[in-house]
Amino acid sequence: MQPLPSRRTSPRLSRRAAFGVLTVTTVVLMATASATAAGGLDIAALFLAGGMWSARHTVRGATLLGAVLLALGSAGLAVAIALPSPVAYAWGTVVTGSGVGLTYNGNLRAIGEVTTPQSRSQVFSAVYVVSYAALSLLSLAAGLLAPAWV
């Protein structure tokens, strides 16, 4: 007896389905979860969507597009802080999250292309250490400056 042929979905359909699931999950969790959890899940969903969108672009194109989106989204978030605007916050979050996903994925792909298989794990380890150190320093600085804003 011949096995039935497997039904494969196209990568485009899979990405759309994943983005749809992430979007619905984010909206539901934002409506039911605490503000902190909702904000974190929102950024995570958009980061993943940007990473999936990155696969459709060249390494250079994904990184450049991500950098532009990151700058535009950061400006939108600055406007959302200056004028308490939920619309500006949502726009800034979507654009920034997509930009971060694109640049991060593009940079990791670039590193993968230029390293040898023997040194790849060491280079990726160094990238993660430097990335997390940079992110933690900014978070610590924001925490130290928070009392000045209250």
ABEGO torsion letter per residue (X at the ends): XBBBBBBBBBAAAAAAAAAAAAAAAAAAAAAABBAAAAAAAAAAAAAAAAAAAAAABBAAAAAAAAAAAAAAAAAAAAAAAABBBAAAAAAAAAAAAAAAAAAAAAAAAAAAAABBAAAAAAAAAAAAAAAAAAAAAAAAAAAAAAAAAX
